[in-house]
């Protein structure tokens, strides 16, 4: 598996800690985990993707986004979850921007430099239930 997944149902958060690669099939698997988690929690939830170790090419990014699109068809989770991305770099930022675009799902996406910051924001969002934008 290309990632380690830890779930925090009481905080409506799941954390994917990605290794050094992300293949399209990994994205499909991760999306299935997100859909399953959505059944366990009510209201908004936050999948946090820690991607700072990923070595990704532009081609990898395009293939991964395409795989995500195939998986998302027929699902209406975009209005229930906020994707939090931890990492920096041009391709990570491009991926964050793409996920926010309608053709890639129109997700609410937050970007963070550290996993601790992302987890703190996700917890605050769930427990305060009043934050809609990046904290």
Order of alpha helices (4+ residues) and beta strands (2+ residues): beta-beta-alpha-beta-alpha-beta-alpha-beta-alpha
